[in-house]
Amino acid sequence: MSISVSMIKIEELASILQHSKENSTNISFFVQPNSTIIGITGMDIWRTCLKISLVSPPTDGKANLELQKYISSIFELSVNEVSILSGHKSRKKIINVNLSLDLVLTKLEEIMENNGSE
C-alpha cells in the first residue's frame, strides 16, 4: 500500500527517519529508476519508506549518484554530506544526511505540502 505525497502525515514521515548521531539522520527510500520525472512521489507504508522516482537507469551507479545529488539539493547540502548506508544494489535504500532529525522532518513536511498543492 502506498500513500500519495499530499496525504502523508507528520507521524508517517517520522516513522521513516532515524536519528543516527549528532546532526545526522537516516532516511529510508524506495527508488523507482528509469522514470520520466525525478522527485519524492509518496510513501510506501509496507516498506516504511518514501518513494522516489529517478530518471537515471540502475546501472553503473547512475541512479545512486542521481539520488545523492537530488537529496543534497533538497536539503541544501553538498553531495559529500549525503551517503548511501545500505541498498547500493537494491531499490530499498537507507540514506544518511548530515542534518538533525528535526531539520529533516521540517524540510520533508515542506516538500510534501508543496507537492500536494500542485
C-alpha positions in Angstrom: 0.0 0.0 0.0 1.3 3.4 -0.8 0.2 6.9 0.0 0.4 9.9 -2.3 2.5 12.9 -1.3 -0.4 15.1 -0.4 -1.8 12.6 2.1 1.3 12.0 4.2 1.1 12.9 7.8 3.9 14.0 10.1 3.7 10.8 12.2 4.2 8.8 9.0 7.1 10.9 8.0 8.7 10.5 11.4 8.4 6.7 11.0 10.9 6.7 8.1 13.5 8.7 9.9 16.1 7.6 12.3 18.5 9.7 14.4 22.0 8.5 13.6 24.3 10.7 15.6 24.5 14.4 16.4 23.3 16.3 13.3 22.9 13.1 11.3 19.7 11.4 10.2 18.9 8.2 8.2 16.1 8.3 5.7 14.5 5.2 4.1 13.7 5.3 0.4 12.3 3.0 -2.2 13.8 4.0 -5.5 12.0 3.8 -8.9 14.6 4.3 -11.6 14.0 4.9 -15.3 11.2 7.3 -14.6 10.1 10.3 -16.6 10.3 12.5 -13.5 12.6 13.0 -10.5 11.2 13.6 -7.1 9.5 12.2 -4.0 6.2 10.6 -5.1 4.7 9.3 -2.0 5.2 6.9 0.9 5.3 3.1 0.9 3.5 2.1 4.1 4.5 -1.6 3.9 8.2 -0.9 3.4 8.1 2.1 5.7 9.9 4.4 3.3 9.5 7.3 1.0 9.1 6.5 -2.7 11.3 8.5 -5.0 11.4 8.5 -8.8 14.7 8.9 -10.7 15.4 9.4 -14.4 18.7 7.5 -14.4 18.9 3.8 -15.1 20.0 1.5 -12.2 23.3 0.6 -13.9 26.9 1.6 -13.1 25.8 3.6 -10.0 23.9 6.2 -12.1 20.7 6.0 -10.1 22.6 6.1 -6.8 24.5 9.2 -7.9 21.3 10.9 -9.1 19.7 10.0 -5.7 22.6 11.6 -3.8 22.5 14.7 -5.9 18.7 15.1 -5.6 18.7 14.6 -1.8 21.6 17.0 -1.4 19.8 19.6 -3.5 16.5 19.4 -1.5 18.3 19.6 1.8 20.8 22.3 0.5 23.8 20.1 1.3 26.9 19.2 -0.6 26.9 15.7 -2.2 29.5 14.7 0.3 27.1 15.3 3.1 24.7 12.6 1.7 25.7 9.0 1.8 24.0 5.7 0.9 24.4 3.5 4.0 22.7 0.4 2.6 21.0 -0.8 -0.6 23.6 0.1 -3.1 22.3 -2.6 -5.4 18.7 -2.6 -4.2 15.7 -0.4 -4.6 15.3 -0.1 -0.9 18.0 2.3 0.4 18.9 4.0 3.6 20.4 7.4 3.1 22.3 9.4 5.7 22.2 13.2 5.7 24.3 15.5 7.9 21.3 17.3 9.4 19.4 16.9 12.6 16.2 14.8 12.7 14.1 17.9 13.4 15.5 19.8 10.4 15.0 16.8 8.1 11.4 16.4 9.3 10.7 20.1 8.8 12.1 20.1 5.3 10.2 16.9 4.3 7.0 18.4 5.6 7.6 21.5 3.3 8.2 19.2 0.3 5.1 17.2 1.0 3.0 20.4 1.3 4.4 21.9 -1.9 4.0 18.6 -3.9 0.5 18.2 -2.6 -0.7 21.6 -3.7 0.4 21.3 -7.3 
